[in-house]
C-alpha cells in the first residue's frame, strides 16, 4: 500500500505563519506536522509516499528530499491550481499505478496506530474505500456521515446548513442521542476512485469536492467502510489550535 498526502494549500487562516512556509510544515512540539504524519505511516508499514505540494513547495521538498533519512521513499507532485480536494489526489495517479492507497490531508494529526487500524479495517471486506470519522465536531464546517449497522457508509452531506440539519432530524436521519459523524479527512482507496473524480463538476463553492466523488461511488453501488478515530484527532486549522498542541 502507498500513501498520498495533500499538502498544497497555503493555510490562509494561519495568517502570517504561512507567508514563508506551507501550513503542513508548521511545527508541533519542534517538528513539522508532516513529519508526525510520515512517522505514523511508516509505523503502519507504508513506505512509498507521494506528497502533493503547491504553496512554497520547495520548503517541503528540500526538507524531506527522497525520504531516505526516514527510511521512506518520497516523491512529489505539484498542484499549481488550488481547485479542490476532488482533483488533488489525481496528481499522484502515475505514482500510484494499480496500488491501493491511504489519502490524508497534510494538517490532520492522529495517534500513529490509527493508520494501522485503518489497514486492519480495510482487510475485513472487499471495500472500494474507507472513510474515517470522529464525533463532537461542528458538522457545518465539514462532512456529516451516516452508516449502517456494519458501519458502512450510506450517505454523506457536505457542510450541512442549519436548515439541512433540521430536515435531517425531521426525516429521521439524525436521531437524538446518536453521534453526528464528522469526516476526519483520512481515507483508503482503490485506484477506481479516479473513475469518479474524473467526472466531477464544480460545487457551488467553485471547487471539485472529494465528497461528491464519494457520493457518486455510493450511488454506483460501491461499498465504503467507516472507521471511528480513537484517541487524538486534530485538524490544525488555525493559530489557536496550533498553540494548544505545543505542550507534550
N, C-alpha and C positions, 0 to 999 in steps of 0.2 A: 504494500500500500504506500501511496505517495501523499504529499500534503501540499496545499496551496494556501498561502497567507496573503490576504488582501491588505496592502499597506501603501496604497497610492494617494490617499487623501491628505489634505493639509491639517485638518482638525481645527476649523476656524473658531470653535468655542474655546479653544485654549489660548486665544489672543496672541500676545507677543511670544509665548513659549514656543510656538511653532513657526516663527518667522524664518529661522535658520535651519531647523530640523523638522522632519516629519513627525507627526504625533506618535507613531509606534516606536520611535527612538527616544521618547521621554523616559526618564529614569525612575524606576521604582526600587527603593532600597539599594540604590547605587548601580543598577543595571537597567539597560533598555527593556521596555515592555516586550519587544520581540525576542530578547534572549530568554526571558521566562517562558514564552510560548515554545521556542525551539527546544529548550531542555525538556519540557513536558512531552513533546512529540518524540524526542529521542528515547525517553523512558518507555514509550509505547512501541518502540522498535520501528519508528517511522523515520527514515534517514534521508530520503530523497525529497527535497523541498524546493518549491518554486515560490519566490516572493514577488508579488505584483507591486511594482514601485511606480511612483509618479512624482508627487511633490518632493523636491530635494532628494531625488532618487539616489544620487551619488553618496549621500550620507549613509544610507542603509548598505549600499553595495560595497563601499570601502570598509565599513565596519565588519561585515560578515564574510566578504570575499567568497571563496568557493566552499566555505563551511568546514574545511578540514580541521581547523582549530577546535571545533566542537565534535568532530567525528561525524559530521553530516556532509551531504552532497547538495550544495545550494546553487540553484540557477535563478535567473531573474527574467522578468518580462515587464516592459514599460507600458503603462496605461496613460497615454498622453491626454486623453479626453475623459473627464470625470462625468460619465453619463449613467451611473447607477450600478448597483450590485448585480444586476442581471447579466450585464456584459462583461464585468471584470473577470470572472473565472475563465472565460474563453481565451484570454491572453495566455493561459497556461496549457492550451489544448495540445500543442505539439509535445510539450514536456510530458504530459500525462499518457499519451498513447492510449492503450486499452486498459490502463490501470484504474482500479478503484482509488478513491482519494478522500482525504479529510480536507475540508474547507473551513477556514476560520478568519474572522476579521482580526486585524492586527492590533486591536486595542481592547481585546477581551482577555481577562485573566481568570484562570480556574486552577484548582488543585491539579498537579501533574497527573494523578491517577485517573482524572476524568477522561483523558484520551484513550486509556486502556479500557475503561468501562464502555466507551463507545464501540471499540473493536469487539468487545465481548457481546454487546447487544447486537451488533451487526451480524455476528455469526449465528444468531438464533433463528434466522429466517432468510428467505430469498427476497430481500428488500431492494428497491430501486434507490432509496435514500434514507437517511436518518436525520432527524432534527432534534436538537437539544432545547430544553425549555427550563425555565425557572419560575418561581412564583413570588408574589409580593412586589412586583414592579408595576409601574404605570403603563398599562397596555395601550393607552392612547399615544404613546411615544414609540411603539414598536409593533410586533406582531402578536395577535391573540390566536391561540391554537386550541383545537378540540380533538379529543382522542376517543377511541372505542375502549372496550373493557380489556383489550390486549395491548393497550397503549400504542395503537397505530393511528396515524393522523387521519382525521375525517374532514376537517375544514380548517381554514385559516382566514383571518381578517386582518389586513394590514392597517395599523394605526386607526382603530375604530374611533369614530366621533362619539360624543356623549349620546347623541340620538341613536346611533347604531348599537351602542351598548344597551340602551333601554329596549330596543327592538329585540336584541338577543335574549334579554331577560324575559320579555313578554312571550317570545316564541319557545322558551324552554331550553335554549342552548346554554345560557348562563344560569346556573342553579345556585340558590343560597347555600353557603357552606362549602361549596366546591371551589377548588383553586382556579384562578384565571391564569392559564399557562402562557407565559411570555417567551417569545423567541429569544434564545440565548446566543444566537449568532455563530454556532459551531455545527458543522454538518458532516455527514459522509455521503458520498455519491458514487454511482457508476457513471461511466462516460456518456450513458444515454441521456444524462442531464442536458447535454448540449443540443440534442434534438429539440428541446423545449426552449432553451434560452435563445436559440437562433430565430425563433418565431415571435419573440416578444415585441410588443408595441409599447411605446412610452406611456407611462401612467399619467394621471392628472398632475403629478408633481414634475412632469417633464423628464422622468428618468426611466430606465429599464430596471424593473424590480425583480429580484430573485424570487420573492414570494409569489409573484404572478406565475413564474415557471413551476413552482411547487403546486399551485392550484391547478395548473394545466396537467401536471403529472397525475394528480388525483382524479381529474376528470377523465383521463385516459385509462383509468383502472389500475394504475401502478400503486404499489404498497410502500408507504413511507413510515418507518418506525419512529417512535418517540423515545426520548430518554431524559429523565429529570436530572438536572445537575445537582450533585450532592456537595455540601460544603461551599467553599468560596466561589462566587461568581461576581466579577466586577467589570462593568463597562466603564472604562476610563474616559468618561465623556467630557469632563471639564476640570478646571484647576482645583476645585474643592475636592473632587473625588481623588485626583492625583495626590493632593496633600495628605489626605486621610490614609494613604497607603504607605507612607514613608516610615512608620514605626513598625518594627518587627512583630 
